[in-house]
Amino acid sequence: LIGGLGWQESLLIAVAVLVVTCPCALGLAVPAVQVVASGRLMRQGILLKSATALERLADIDRVVFDKTWTLTEGVLELERPVDDEALRIAAGMAANSTHPLARAVAAACPDAPRLKPVREIAGSGLVHDDVRLGRAGFAGPDVEGGDEPELWLDRPGHEPVRFVFSDRVRDDAALVVDALAGRGLGVAMLSGDREPVAAAVAREVGIGDYEARCTPADKVRALQDEADAGHRVMMVGDGLNDAPALAAAHVSVSPTSAADISQMAADVVFQGRHLSPIMELLGVARSS
């Protein structure tokens, strides 16, 4: 930075020098701005994966969040007690998935042998032979879900077994939601969880506009509806189920804790346990 000046002042000086000294200044100024802005964001643990991300970020008028591992920390813990045999089977299936609930099951029984083959159905659960592990309706038509984050194991000849998990909202989630609203941005949440679970998190972080029980296709349709209504949406999410929605948004952001497929789909990824990098990102985009 020039003489201890801030990055914005230094950038203005650099652009002014270009304009005065170079006949191609306007052609060089935009890339120069992007380089300086990208460097500042990288020092904050924010990586721009698309050359047009900042331009699109500056245009957004709505922000849509996923819930699990986005508004919440995604540090899920399996609550006890749980039947040992059922847990070993569930953990063996869950070892094949990167879903936060599956990871929590696998971590609760790390010595369980990995079961093969396991097929993952996005938004529903896992299948191994005739055994299912997933959401209540996926485990069986008569299985009714509860209010907490949960998975159900359904095996022939056995009653369905429920696994219940606890999760925490990110420390600064409510502050970030409030700051986004303060900038005049609409804020919404799309969650695959049941209504009571989604409602509790939305209420805690201050989001009044939310949808529960969203499949990956539902999220894509919701974003398409926003676009059809003239909105430019930033999608913030992670996990296997969010990749299609991230790709469908006007611009997309994902934490580095996200599943690989989500990081590939996102325009921007950020490090850390907090959501505050989103505000830094928007601030840089609108001042670049």
Backbone torsions as a table, in degrees:
resi	resn	phi	psi	omega
1	LEU	NA	149.3	-172.7
2	ILE	-78.7	115.0	172.4
3	GLY	54.5	32.1	178.5
4	GLY	79.4	6.6	178.0
5	LEU	-70.5	161.7	176.2
6	GLY	-70.6	169.3	-175.5
7	TRP	-66.7	-33.3	-179.2
8	GLN	-70.0	-42.6	178.5
9	GLU	-63.9	-42.9	178.9
10	SER	-61.8	-40.1	180.0
11	LEU	-64.1	-42.8	179.5
12	LEU	-62.4	-40.3	179.1
13	ILE	-64.9	-43.3	-179.0
14	ALA	-62.3	-43.7	179.7
15	VAL	-65.9	-40.0	179.2
16	ALA	-61.5	-41.5	177.9
17	VAL	-61.7	-42.4	178.1
18	LEU	-60.4	-45.9	-177.1
19	VAL	-62.1	-38.6	-177.4
20	VAL	-75.2	-38.6	-168.7
21	THR	-99.9	-16.8	-170.8
22	CYS	-124.6	128.1	178.4
23	PRO	-66.8	-19.3	178.6
24	CYS	-102.3	26.0	-170.9
25	ALA	-57.7	-43.9	-176.4
26	LEU	-64.8	-34.2	177.8
27	GLY	-70.0	-28.8	-179.4
28	LEU	-89.4	-24.5	-172.7
29	ALA	-64.5	-43.8	-177.8
30	VAL	-62.2	-49.4	175.3
31	PRO	-59.5	-35.6	179.4
32	ALA	-63.5	-42.9	177.6
33	VAL	-59.9	-44.3	-178.2
34	GLN	-64.6	-39.8	-179.9
35	VAL	-64.1	-46.7	-179.4
36	VAL	-63.7	-45.2	-179.4
37	ALA	-64.8	-41.9	179.3
38	SER	-63.0	-39.1	178.5
39	GLY	-65.2	-41.2	178.6
40	ARG	-62.9	-45.3	-179.1
41	LEU	-65.3	-39.6	179.8
42	MET	-61.8	-36.4	177.6
43	ARG	-66.5	-20.8	177.4
44	GLN	-94.4	7.6	179.4
45	GLY	81.2	24.0	-178.9
46	ILE	-118.1	123.3	-176.7
47	LEU	-111.5	123.1	174.5
48	LEU	-85.0	121.3	179.8
49	LYS	-98.5	-13.1	-179.4
50	SER	-122.2	137.7	-179.6
51	ALA	-67.9	-20.7	-178.5
52	THR	-103.9	7.1	-175.1
53	ALA	-60.4	-45.9	-178.0
54	LEU	-62.7	-41.0	179.2
55	GLU	-61.3	-43.6	-179.7
56	ARG	-71.7	-35.4	178.3
57	LEU	-62.7	-35.6	-178.9
58	ALA	-66.6	-18.6	-175.9
59	ASP	-96.7	-7.4	-170.5
60	ILE	-67.9	149.5	173.7
61	ASP	-126.4	-2.9	176.8
62	ARG	-143.0	149.9	176.4
63	VAL	-125.6	127.8	178.6
64	VAL	-117.3	126.3	-179.6
65	PHE	-105.5	144.1	159.6
66	ASP	-77.4	168.2	-179.8
67	LYS	-96.2	-71.4	-171.6
68	THR	-67.3	128.0	179.0
69	TRP	67.4	15.7	173.3
70	THR	-126.6	-69.1	170.6
71	LEU	-75.3	-30.4	175.7
72	THR	-100.8	162.5	-177.6
73	GLU	-71.0	-23.7	-178.4
74	GLY	72.5	11.4	175.7
75	VAL	-87.8	78.7	-173.5
76	LEU	-85.7	141.3	177.8
77	GLU	-126.1	135.4	178.8
78	LEU	-76.3	127.8	178.2
79	GLU	-83.1	143.9	-178.9
80	ARG	-104.0	164.1	1.7
81	PRO	-85.7	158.2	177.4
82	VAL	-137.6	141.9	177.3
83	ASP	-58.8	126.3	-173.5
84	ASP	-60.9	-45.0	-178.2
85	GLU	-64.8	-44.4	178.4
86	ALA	-62.4	-38.5	-179.7
87	LEU	-65.2	-40.8	-179.6
88	ARG	-64.6	-41.0	178.3
89	ILE	-65.7	-46.9	-179.5
90	ALA	-62.1	-42.1	-179.7
91	ALA	-65.8	-37.7	177.8
92	GLY	-64.0	-35.3	175.6
93	MET	-75.4	-43.7	-175.1
94	ALA	-65.0	-24.3	-179.9
95	ALA	-62.0	-14.7	-179.3
96	ASN	-92.3	2.5	-174.4
97	SER	-125.4	153.8	175.4
98	THR	-103.5	4.9	178.8
99	HIS	-62.1	140.4	-177.6
100	PRO	-54.1	-40.9	179.3
101	LEU	-68.2	-39.2	177.9
102	ALA	-64.0	-40.4	178.8
103	ARG	-62.4	-38.5	179.8
104	ALA	-66.1	-38.4	177.1
105	VAL	-65.3	-47.0	-179.7
106	ALA	-61.2	-38.7	179.7
107	ALA	-68.5	-26.9	-179.7
108	ALA	-74.6	-17.0	179.0
109	CYS	-144.8	70.4	-172.1
110	PRO	-66.2	-19.2	-178.7
111	ASP	-90.0	2.9	178.9
112	ALA	-68.7	133.7	178.3
113	PRO	-67.7	137.8	179.3
114	ARG	-67.4	127.5	-179.1
115	LEU	-90.6	141.0	178.9
116	LYS	-138.1	147.9	-9.5
117	PRO	-82.6	151.5	175.8
118	VAL	-126.4	129.3	179.2
119	ARG	-106.9	130.6	179.7
120	GLU	-102.7	126.8	177.2
121	ILE	-107.2	110.2	-174.0
122	ALA	-54.9	130.9	178.0
123	GLY	81.9	-1.5	-177.1
124	SER	-126.6	-58.5	-179.0
125	GLY	159.1	-157.6	-174.3
126	LEU	-117.8	148.0	178.5
127	VAL	-128.9	128.4	174.3
128	HIS	-130.6	109.9	-172.8
129	ASP	54.4	-116.3	179.0
130	ASP	-108.5	22.0	178.1
131	VAL	-107.1	135.7	-179.7
132	ARG	-121.7	141.1	174.7
133	LEU	-132.8	117.8	-178.6
134	GLY	174.9	-153.8	-177.5
135	ARG	-69.9	165.5	-171.9
136	ALA	-55.9	-51.9	-177.8
137	GLY	-65.4	-27.8	178.4
138	PHE	-73.8	-35.8	180.0
139	ALA	-69.5	-27.9	179.0
140	GLY	172.1	147.3	-176.4
141	PRO	-64.4	-22.7	-178.1
142	ASP	-96.6	2.0	-178.6
143	VAL	-87.1	122.0	-179.2
144	GLU	-104.6	127.6	-178.4
145	GLY	-76.5	159.3	176.9
146	GLY	-98.8	-164.3	-176.0
147	ASP	-91.5	-16.6	-177.0
148	GLU	-95.5	162.9	171.2
149	PRO	-57.2	133.6	-172.9
150	GLU	-154.7	160.4	167.9
151	LEU	-131.9	153.5	178.3
152	TRP	-123.4	136.2	175.0
153	LEU	-105.7	123.3	-179.7
154	ASP	-118.2	117.8	179.9
155	ARG	-124.7	142.0	176.3
156	PRO	-58.3	134.1	177.4
157	GLY	82.8	3.8	-179.8
158	HIS	-131.8	152.7	171.5
159	GLU	-69.6	143.4	176.2
160	PRO	-57.3	140.5	-178.8
161	VAL	-109.2	131.5	-178.2
162	ARG	-100.8	131.5	174.3
163	PHE	-111.4	123.1	-176.1
164	VAL	-110.3	140.7	-175.9
165	PHE	-127.1	155.3	174.4
166	SER	-115.0	146.3	-179.1
167	ASP	-143.8	163.3	-179.4
168	ARG	-126.7	143.2	173.6
169	VAL	-72.1	141.9	178.3
170	ARG	-58.2	144.4	-173.4
171	ASP	-55.2	-38.9	-174.1
172	ASP	-105.4	13.6	-176.2
173	ALA	-59.8	-46.9	-179.0
174	ALA	-64.6	-38.3	179.1
175	LEU	-64.3	-41.8	-179.4
176	VAL	-67.5	-43.1	177.4
177	VAL	-59.2	-43.4	179.3
178	ASP	-64.9	-40.1	179.9
179	ALA	-66.7	-38.1	177.8
180	LEU	-64.1	-44.4	177.9
181	ALA	-63.0	-36.4	178.5
182	GLY	-64.7	-22.5	176.6
183	ARG	-88.3	4.9	178.2
184	GLY	85.0	13.7	-179.4
185	LEU	-91.8	138.0	171.9
186	GLY	-74.1	141.6	-178.4
187	VAL	-126.4	132.9	-179.8
188	ALA	-140.2	167.2	178.1
189	MET	-133.7	134.8	173.8
190	LEU	-118.2	122.7	-175.2
191	SER	-132.1	144.5	174.3
192	GLY	-83.1	-7.7	-177.8
193	ASP	-77.0	168.0	178.9
194	ARG	-68.9	163.6	-176.2
195	GLU	-52.9	-50.1	-177.1
196	PRO	-61.9	-38.5	-179.6
197	VAL	-68.6	-47.7	179.3
198	ALA	-63.2	-40.9	-178.9
199	ALA	-63.3	-39.3	-178.5
200	ALA	-63.7	-43.6	180.0
201	VAL	-70.1	-43.9	178.7
202	ALA	-58.2	-42.2	179.4
203	ARG	-65.4	-40.9	-177.1
204	GLU	-66.4	-35.6	-177.9
205	VAL	-95.4	-6.2	175.8
206	GLY	88.1	29.4	176.9
207	ILE	-103.0	120.0	-179.9
208	GLY	-92.2	-22.0	-177.5
209	ASP	-101.8	105.2	-179.3
210	TYR	-148.5	158.8	174.5
211	GLU	-129.9	137.2	177.9
212	ALA	-107.1	170.0	178.1
213	ARG	54.7	38.1	179.9
214	CYS	-85.2	127.3	169.2
215	THR	-81.3	166.4	175.0
216	PRO	-53.9	-38.8	178.5
217	ALA	-66.6	-36.9	178.0
218	ASP	-62.0	-40.6	-179.7
219	LYS	-64.9	-42.5	178.0
220	VAL	-62.9	-43.0	179.2
221	ARG	-63.2	-39.9	179.4
222	ALA	-62.3	-42.0	178.8
223	LEU	-68.7	-35.8	177.0
224	GLN	-65.8	-38.9	176.4
225	ASP	-61.6	-39.9	177.6
226	GLU	-62.4	-44.5	-179.8
227	ALA	-64.3	-40.9	179.2
228	ASP	-63.3	-28.2	178.8
229	ALA	-84.5	2.5	176.8
230	GLY	92.9	7.2	-179.8
231	HIS	-87.2	150.4	175.2
232	ARG	-114.7	108.5	-167.1
233	VAL	-103.9	134.3	166.7
234	MET	-96.7	120.9	177.6
235	MET	-97.9	128.9	176.8
236	VAL	-116.9	115.9	-177.4
237	GLY	-165.5	170.3	176.1
238	ASP	-152.3	168.2	179.5
239	GLY	101.3	159.0	-177.8
240	LEU	-56.4	-37.3	-174.6
241	ASN	-73.5	-14.9	-175.1
242	ASP	-95.3	-11.8	-175.4
243	ALA	-56.2	-45.9	178.8
244	PRO	-62.3	-37.9	179.4
245	ALA	-68.7	-39.9	177.7
246	LEU	-60.2	-40.6	-179.9
247	ALA	-70.3	-27.5	-176.1
248	ALA	-85.4	-17.0	-175.8
249	ALA	-74.3	162.5	175.3
250	HIS	-60.7	-39.3	174.0
251	VAL	-153.6	150.1	-173.2
252	SER	-135.2	146.9	-176.6
253	VAL	-133.8	140.2	-178.0
254	SER	-142.2	141.7	173.8
255	PRO	-71.2	156.5	-179.4
256	THR	-70.6	-11.3	175.5
257	SER	-79.1	-3.5	-175.5
258	ALA	-68.6	162.0	172.4
259	ALA	-61.0	149.9	-176.2
260	ASP	-54.7	-39.6	-176.8
261	ILE	-65.4	-32.2	178.0
262	SER	-73.1	-40.1	177.8
263	GLN	-63.1	-35.3	177.8
264	MET	-67.2	-36.2	-177.3
265	ALA	-78.8	-24.3	-173.6
266	ALA	-77.7	150.8	175.0
267	ASP	-82.7	-26.8	-177.5
268	VAL	-139.5	140.6	171.7
269	VAL	-126.0	148.4	-179.2
270	PHE	-134.8	152.6	-178.0
271	GLN	-95.7	162.5	170.3
272	GLY	101.9	173.0	-177.4
273	ARG	-94.6	-0.5	-176.2
274	HIS	-112.0	162.7	178.2
275	LEU	-96.5	-3.4	-177.5
276	SER	-57.8	-27.6	175.5
277	PRO	-56.4	-24.4	177.8
278	ILE	-63.0	-40.4	179.7
279	MET	-69.4	-39.3	176.0
280	GLU	-61.1	-43.4	-179.4
281	LEU	-60.6	-47.3	-179.9
282	LEU	-66.3	-38.1	179.2
283	GLY	-62.0	-44.2	179.0
284	VAL	-66.9	-42.1	-178.5
285	ALA	-61.0	-40.1	-175.4
286	ARG	-82.2	-12.9	179.0
287	SER	-106.1	-0.8	-177.6
288	SER	-88.5	NA	NA
